[in-house]
Amino acid sequence: QVQLQESGGGSVQAGGSLRLSCAASGYTYSRHCMGWFRQAPGKEREGVAAIYTNGGNTYYVDSVKGRFTISQDNAKNTLFLQMSSLKPEDTGMYYCAAVFRLSGNGAYCFGQFGSYYYWGQGTQVTVSS
């Protein structure tokens, strides 16, 4: 059974940091696009960052470049999102997701948003001003 389990969300003040984790199980971690997405109340879900598991090439949405870092521990099948200099507009439910791809890179994986078929339940991030 495929599972993606996010953790690490919470409430922080603007300028603070959080590290999200996504533990993947039930499938072979390699050759997958992995992504972090978020959804704020009343808004559509948006892509935040993506990584191709083989090689670790990454891609970020412009609004988080320089503040967020997506990374992985392939040995532990775990995806991370280090978030720094958090802003109130970063508030939302954060999800990790995965889709199998024989090859790819970060930008390609980010563009696959509509194709991700494994999703976690999400972890809430709240940033207060």
Residue frames as qw, qx, qy, qz and C-alpha x, y, z in Angstrom:
[[0.000, 0.889, 0.458, 0.000, 0.00, 0.00, 0.00],
 [0.416, 0.428, -0.015, 0.802, 1.47, 3.32, -1.08],
 [0.366, -0.838, -0.355, 0.195, 1.72, 5.90, 1.67],
 [0.356, 0.463, -0.120, 0.803, 3.07, 9.42, 1.79],
 [0.495, -0.724, -0.447, 0.176, 3.07, 10.79, 5.31],
 [0.238, 0.675, -0.118, 0.689, 3.88, 14.45, 5.88],
 [0.591, -0.654, -0.358, 0.307, 5.02, 15.89, 9.19],
 [0.517, -0.077, -0.059, 0.851, 6.70, 18.99, 10.56],
 [0.024, -0.664, -0.330, -0.670, 4.03, 21.61, 10.05],
 [0.393, -0.501, -0.536, 0.554, 3.14, 24.12, 12.73],
 [0.021, 0.960, 0.249, 0.129, 2.64, 27.76, 13.60],
 [0.616, -0.166, -0.033, 0.769, 5.50, 30.24, 13.38],
 [0.039, 0.866, 0.119, -0.484, 5.96, 33.96, 13.21],
 [0.610, 0.787, -0.024, 0.088, 7.05, 35.67, 10.03],
 [0.135, 0.809, -0.555, 0.143, 10.75, 35.23, 9.48],
 [0.658, -0.385, 0.620, -0.187, 10.77, 31.84, 11.16],
 [0.319, 0.383, -0.813, -0.300, 11.64, 28.41, 9.80],
 [0.838, -0.061, 0.405, -0.359, 10.07, 25.00, 9.53],
 [0.094, 0.370, -0.869, -0.316, 11.23, 21.70, 8.08],
 [0.842, 0.112, 0.109, -0.516, 8.64, 19.45, 6.53],
 [0.180, -0.300, 0.925, 0.151, 9.19, 15.74, 6.02],
 [0.809, 0.211, -0.101, -0.539, 7.41, 13.26, 3.79],
 [0.383, -0.307, 0.871, 0.001, 7.98, 9.57, 4.47],
 [0.678, 0.314, -0.375, -0.549, 7.25, 7.42, 1.43],
 [0.380, -0.205, 0.895, -0.112, 6.45, 3.73, 1.62],
 [0.691, 0.350, 0.571, -0.271, 4.84, 0.98, -0.41],
 [0.717, 0.692, 0.074, 0.043, 6.62, 1.70, -3.68],
 [0.759, -0.003, 0.081, 0.645, 10.10, 1.96, -5.13],
 [0.144, -0.841, -0.123, 0.508, 11.29, 5.48, -4.40],
 [0.311, -0.329, 0.497, 0.740, 13.63, 5.74, -7.37],
 [0.078, 0.193, 0.677, 0.706, 12.53, 7.06, -10.77],
 [0.074, -0.759, -0.645, 0.048, 9.83, 9.29, -9.39],
 [0.043, 0.533, 0.003, 0.845, 9.04, 12.94, -9.53],
 [0.378, -0.533, -0.638, 0.407, 8.40, 14.15, -5.99],
 [0.064, 0.542, 0.147, 0.825, 6.75, 17.46, -5.30],
 [0.128, -0.394, -0.598, 0.686, 5.63, 19.73, -2.52],
 [0.083, -0.536, -0.496, -0.678, 2.35, 21.54, -3.05],
 [0.059, -0.243, -0.580, 0.775, 0.34, 23.90, -0.91],
 [0.129, -0.586, -0.616, -0.511, -3.20, 25.14, -0.69],
 [0.003, -0.012, -0.391, 0.920, -4.27, 28.25, 1.13],
 [0.240, 0.513, 0.729, -0.385, -7.90, 28.73, 2.23],
 [0.408, 0.776, 0.260, -0.405, -10.01, 29.78, -0.71],
 [0.213, 0.729, -0.507, -0.408, -7.20, 29.30, -3.20],
 [0.923, 0.291, -0.218, -0.124, -6.23, 26.62, -5.66],
 [0.840, -0.382, 0.260, 0.285, -3.49, 24.15, -4.89],
 [0.402, 0.868, -0.291, -0.022, -0.14, 25.30, -6.25],
 [0.903, 0.105, -0.207, 0.363, 3.21, 23.69, -6.79],
 [0.373, -0.906, 0.176, 0.092, 6.00, 24.84, -4.50],
 [0.060, -0.677, 0.714, 0.167, 9.02, 22.68, -5.35],
 [0.968, 0.178, 0.008, -0.176, 9.86, 19.48, -7.15],
 [0.220, -0.628, 0.735, 0.130, 12.72, 17.01, -7.37],
 [0.855, 0.249, -0.400, -0.218, 13.55, 14.03, -9.53],
 [0.814, -0.530, 0.229, -0.064, 14.60, 11.23, -7.20],
 [0.875, 0.061, 0.190, 0.441, 17.38, 9.96, -9.46],
 [0.492, 0.406, 0.058, 0.768, 19.98, 12.68, -9.37],
 [0.311, -0.602, -0.465, 0.570, 18.14, 15.12, -7.14],
 [0.160, 0.221, 0.265, 0.925, 17.65, 17.91, -9.66],
 [0.041, -0.567, -0.645, 0.512, 15.28, 20.49, -8.21],
 [0.048, 0.438, 0.384, 0.811, 12.91, 23.28, -9.25],
 [0.107, -0.442, -0.590, 0.667, 11.07, 25.98, -7.30],
 [0.119, 0.848, 0.466, 0.222, 8.20, 28.34, -7.85],
 [0.332, 0.573, -0.108, 0.741, 9.52, 31.89, -8.00],
 [0.422, -0.758, -0.018, -0.497, 7.85, 32.96, -4.76],
 [0.836, -0.539, 0.106, 0.009, 9.95, 30.56, -2.66],
 [0.780, 0.415, -0.187, 0.430, 13.29, 30.65, -4.46],
 [0.258, 0.536, -0.418, 0.687, 16.08, 31.42, -2.04],
 [0.472, -0.430, 0.378, -0.671, 13.89, 30.64, 0.97],
 [0.912, -0.084, 0.274, -0.293, 12.84, 27.01, 0.54],
 [0.144, 0.515, -0.824, -0.188, 15.00, 23.98, -0.16],
 [0.944, 0.021, 0.011, -0.328, 13.69, 20.62, -1.31],
 [0.101, 0.551, -0.827, 0.035, 15.90, 17.64, -0.57],
 [0.922, -0.074, -0.211, -0.316, 15.71, 13.92, -0.02],
 [0.344, -0.486, 0.797, -0.105, 17.22, 11.01, 1.84],
 [0.677, 0.238, -0.544, -0.435, 17.03, 8.23, -0.70],
 [0.286, 0.145, -0.917, 0.240, 18.16, 5.62, 1.81],
 [0.121, 0.233, 0.743, -0.615, 15.17, 6.47, 4.00],
 [0.044, 0.498, 0.735, 0.458, 12.70, 7.20, 1.18],
 [0.182, -0.757, -0.450, 0.438, 12.07, 10.58, 2.72],
 [0.297, 0.616, 0.254, 0.684, 11.49, 13.95, 1.13],
 [0.341, -0.532, -0.374, 0.678, 12.11, 17.24, 2.92],
 [0.191, 0.778, 0.246, 0.546, 11.18, 20.87, 2.52],
 [0.450, -0.354, -0.311, 0.759, 13.28, 23.31, 4.52],
 [0.065, 0.825, 0.380, 0.413, 11.41, 26.59, 4.75],
 [0.452, -0.315, -0.249, 0.797, 13.12, 29.74, 5.96],
 [0.017, 0.125, -0.055, -0.990, 12.22, 33.42, 6.08],
 [0.046, 0.485, 0.866, 0.114, 8.59, 32.39, 6.18],
 [0.150, -0.069, -0.081, -0.983, 5.94, 34.92, 5.23],
 [0.504, 0.212, 0.543, -0.637, 2.22, 35.03, 6.08],
 [0.678, 0.436, -0.227, -0.547, 1.47, 34.25, 2.44],
 [0.293, 0.310, -0.903, -0.049, 3.22, 30.88, 2.90],
 [0.475, -0.032, 0.665, -0.575, 0.33, 29.80, 5.12],
 [0.733, 0.200, -0.340, -0.554, -1.54, 26.76, 3.89],
 [0.906, -0.149, 0.386, -0.094, -1.83, 23.01, 3.88],
 [0.158, 0.664, -0.679, -0.270, 1.33, 21.48, 2.48],
 [0.949, 0.100, 0.240, -0.178, 1.20, 18.19, 0.61],
 [0.152, -0.493, 0.763, 0.390, 3.83, 15.93, -0.82],
 [0.837, 0.393, 0.181, -0.334, 3.10, 13.92, -3.93],
 [0.355, -0.401, 0.761, 0.366, 4.77, 11.46, -6.28],
 [0.809, 0.493, 0.061, -0.314, 4.49, 10.17, -9.82],
 [0.771, -0.156, 0.503, 0.357, 6.59, 7.54, -11.59],
 [0.498, 0.833, -0.159, -0.185, 8.76, 8.74, -14.45],
 [0.936, 0.115, 0.026, 0.331, 11.55, 6.78, -16.14],
 [0.538, 0.079, -0.032, 0.839, 13.58, 9.97, -16.43],
 [0.079, -0.908, -0.350, -0.215, 13.26, 13.63, -15.61],
 [0.387, 0.163, -0.304, 0.855, 14.60, 16.70, -13.86],
 [0.060, -0.376, -0.564, 0.733, 13.28, 19.27, -11.46],
 [0.278, 0.262, -0.131, -0.915, 11.62, 21.53, -14.00],
 [0.427, -0.047, -0.772, -0.468, 9.99, 18.59, -15.74],
 [0.286, -0.310, -0.859, 0.290, 8.72, 17.24, -12.44],
 [0.080, 0.340, 0.344, -0.872, 7.30, 20.64, -11.50],
 [0.378, 0.184, -0.372, -0.828, 5.42, 20.70, -14.77],
 [0.358, -0.117, -0.906, -0.194, 3.85, 17.32, -14.03],
 [0.260, -0.081, 0.498, -0.823, 1.58, 18.83, -11.35],
 [0.716, 0.074, -0.036, -0.693, -1.59, 17.50, -12.95],
 [0.762, 0.209, -0.592, -0.159, -0.17, 13.99, -13.22],
 [0.008, -0.348, 0.804, -0.481, 0.87, 13.28, -9.63],
 [0.695, -0.247, -0.502, -0.451, -1.11, 10.29, -8.41],
 [0.633, -0.328, -0.598, 0.366, 0.29, 9.53, -4.96],
 [0.095, -0.689, 0.062, -0.716, -0.64, 12.17, -2.40],
 [0.294, -0.098, -0.741, 0.595, -0.18, 12.58, 1.32],
 [0.207, -0.726, -0.654, 0.047, -2.79, 13.89, 3.71],
 [0.130, 0.783, 0.035, 0.607, -1.04, 17.20, 4.24],
 [0.531, -0.401, -0.430, 0.610, 0.47, 19.14, 7.11],
 [0.009, 0.942, 0.302, 0.143, -0.66, 22.62, 8.11],
 [0.513, -0.008, -0.110, 0.851, 1.72, 25.57, 8.07],
 [0.096, -0.921, -0.365, -0.102, 0.56, 28.84, 9.62],
 [0.506, 0.083, -0.108, 0.852, 2.72, 31.94, 9.51],
 [0.158, -0.885, -0.419, 0.124, 1.62, 34.93, 11.55],
 [0.375, 0.677, -0.024, 0.633, 2.75, 38.50, 11.01]]
